[in-house]
Amino acid sequence: MGPLSRDVWAQRLGAFRASPSAFMAGPEAEDLGRDLLGDLRNEKLSEQTKVSLLALSLEYPAQLWPDATAAEVAATSLLDTLVLLPPRPSALRRPLLLAATTALAVGGALGPTSGASCRLLPLLLGLAAGSDLGRGFVPASEQRPLQATACECLRELESCKPGLLGGSLGLLRGLLGQEGPVQPLSLLLSLALRNTLVLQSRAGAGLGALLTARVSPTAGGPWDWALVEEGDGRLQPQAPSWPAAEEGDGERSLTARGHSPEEVRELRAAVAQLLDTSYLLTPVAQAQLLWLLGWALRGLQGQPPALFKPQLVRLLGTAQLTLLHAVLALKAAFGEALFTAQDETLLLRRITLAAQHPALPPSTHLFYLHCLLSFPENCPLGPEGEEAAPLLLGPQLCRGLLPNLLHEPTALLARLHLLCLLCAEDEEEEEKGQLPSPGHYLEELLAGLWQRAALEGGPRALATLCFQASYLVARCLAGQPTVLTPLIHGLAQLYRARPMLAPHFVDLLDQVDPELREPLKVVLRQEVVSRPGRDEALCWHLQMLARVADGDAQSATLNFLRAAAAHCTSWDLQQGLLQVCRALLRAGVGGGLVDLLQVLARQLEDPDGRDHARLYYILLAHLAGPKLGVALGPSLATPALASSLVAENQGFVAALMVQEAPALIRLSMGSHEVKGPLPVLQLLPEALEPIYSLELRFRVEGQLYAPLGAVHVPCLCPGRSARPLLLPLQPRRPAPARLDVHALYTTSTGLTCHAHLPPLFVNFADLFLPFPQPPEGAGLVFFEELWDSCLPEGAESRVWCPLGPQGLEGLVSRHLEPFVVVAQPPTSYYVAIHLPPDSKLLLRLEAALADGVPVALRTDDWAVLPLVGDYLRGLAAAV
């Protein structure tokens, strides 16, 4: 297919953005990435259209380059396109750099063995350093934007592979003092410094001369892949935060080794250099820089944070929320080593007064409240992790932050949280001429919330807010009876006024601690059983009683149920009644429940209700307490019942449904066989537990292959070798593919489960099939006929195939022997390969040299040329 026009690309991009998943499942998906890379060099397309194509690759790299091989090919093509750009200014250079970086990072191709990585990294470092790359590669007008973009790309790669730029710290530090983009360089240096400190400390090493070494940006040697492997890509997030609980193992490891005086001196000089230029950065970038540097210095032994003091003087009065957040992060990191008591008082008072400003947007107001609720104190009194209001925050200081019913729900809950923390330290004293105590104010607020929630026909949002507030009070003040007692009575009055809120009460009981749950259950049960059984809200009473019924107050509960039974005429009321009986059964209630179940088995109008009542009666009459609990339990994962009666529980549903479960099977690829008319994969299954009736289903995305049939195995046992499974492939095009594997099986307990297994990858060589063997002595004529038949419709090319120590003869015998038609060992081999469904690939390997052999190839399918080239170049390294 030739280059696509602007209108065609507009239609394809529109269809893709409308539904990426649907587009990738269609017939055009497999050509999208290839066409995109090819048309970037189409001179007929405008730069604006090409920028749109690159934007698509930046937004959806995982869909376009789903694996490392595709990402490597894409990055190589993008770099080739970048190099071929004319020396005039172009809008494509920066998107091409970003697209190549994104492809390597998202596709997992970034590494020392990646050719595209070895090209991209020196290019980015050279652009970041402002080096002359020759041939007018960077026009003067694009020098500074490209330098900033290169820094951003390097920062992304350093984030993906921490420690990658450890050997470039000295170079980056030198660049910061030169004329160039300050913000990208500052953020890049701070991130690389932080990652290197962590990883070197984990390895028990120091910084050495990394901060002073000035490597050449184009030498290609400062990439510390050993340090990257030590990090394994797992470091703390780079978002500023201050709770102490988020301290990670990497941070604690910084204290495991002291640094030499020279290292500390250079480190402090680098940090001071970054801080001196931080005022030139945007607020968000300043916050990121401060957090990274604070994190880097936090774990160093004997290093006071005095370097941050000038910045602290500048930032204590900032109006930028991001910078205030960074200040609080520094306070959590260093405490009184950086913040004096006067600093702490000033900061707390400023946040408190700012939170009371009437013109604040809701999100900003909530941010200030969050800062107060999580304020990192210098010397907290309670144990670590305990929630408490700051010591300096008293009722007088935050009188403007007390909640009232006119606030938005989110603001009301945040203010209520602060009020609860104040109540936890309140001594219940009221001073003359001052506001009431926080506890008294809390009671009035809750009373107002209950009153609004009790309004008949009131909006559900008011009821939801009321229960959210009740839960918050119960969680913060669980150990204070003076608060819980009025809370329990208020909730009971709310239920009395509006029983339809029973689902909210059930949810609240499931969430709160026993200090509130048990007394609240008693009060709610009393509220329910004191009602007449013919109440119009009977369905809500039954729902509530099913949650709060237990072995206490049996007579009152049973009397209520007897009175209610006569009014349970509909199916839902009968089911509610039976749910209460089930709860009483599980609580061990006997005597009077037997008589009630007998009455229900005779009187209920619905046959299903009568059957349930009869079943409960039989269970109660024939099973002892432990077995009765098993029969009414929530799962079948229990010992079998001695009784012949079938347990009525949710386990029936579990036994009849296919359940998702962890994979109990390992599936690997066996050796490749080239017999038969179709390529066949050999699969080697291994079971971790005994499984039965195994069915393996395979799916290939797109239209590359015809649908694959399932493979069945009667039984698999761990430790017992199983015969290989054969999976025939029916390619519609000769191309590699990824097989998604889904397993359906039965466990030894009788449950049917399904699981997703790791995908299998079909390589290009797995599709090779031999041609029929020609008559003896006719091999050369047969090969020449095939060779001539490829042109003119096909394609011809030449590829250099590296040879390993085994030489040409060893390479052919290991990889190509089934396909050899004519052989003149050890110097010449003619190879004919059939590529399903109906393509052919012919190779002439002649005149081998010590390090490689030139390969002439022809094929009647030009689309396989890149695959053939990659295959031949990788033969020497293949085992």
Buried (B, 14 or more C-beta within 10 A) or exposed (E): EEBBBBEEBEEBBEBBEEEBEEBBEBEBBBBBBBBBBBBBBBEEBEEEBBBBBBBBBBEBBEBBBBBBBBBBBBBBBBBBBBEEBEEEEBEBBBBBBBBBBBBBBBBBBBBEEBEBBBBBBBBBBBBBBBBEBEEEBBBEEBEBEBBBBBBBBBBBBBBBBBBBBBBBBBBBBEBBEEEBBBBBBBBBBBBBBBBBBBBBBBBEEBBBEBBBBEBBBBEBEBBBBEBBBBBEEEBBEBEBBBEEEEBEEBBEBBEEBEBEEBBBEBBBBBBEBBBEBBEEBEBBBBBBBBBBBBBBBBBBEEBEBEBBEEBBEEBBEBEBBBBBBBBBBBBBBBBEBBBEEEBBEBBBEBBBBBBBEEEBEEEBBBBBBBBBBBBBBBEBEEEEEEEBBBBBBBBEBBEEBBBEEEBEEBBBBBBBBBBBBBBBBBEEEEEEEEEBBBBBBBBEBBEBBBBBBBEEEEEEEBBBBBBBBBBBBBBBBBEBEEBBEBBBBBBBBBBBBBBBBBBBBBEBBEEBEEBBBEBBBBBBBEBBBEBEBEBEBBBBBBBBBBBBBBEEBBEBBBBBBBBBBEBBEEEEBBBBBBBBBBBBBBBEBEEBBBEBBBBBBEEBEBEEBBEBBBBBBBBBEEBEEEBBBBBBBEEBEBEEBEBEBEBBBEBEEBEEEEEEBEBBBEBEBEEBBBEEEEBBBBBBBBBEEBBBEBBBBBEBBBBBBEEBEEBEBEBBEEEEEBEBBEBBBEBEBBBBBBBBBBBBBBBEEEBBBBBEBEBBEBBBBBBBBBBEEBEEEEBEEBBBEBBEEBEEEBBBEEBEBBBBEEEBBEBBBEBBBBBBBBBEEEEBBBBBBBBBEEBBBBBBBBEBEEEBBBBBBBBBBEBBBEBBBBBBBBBBEEE
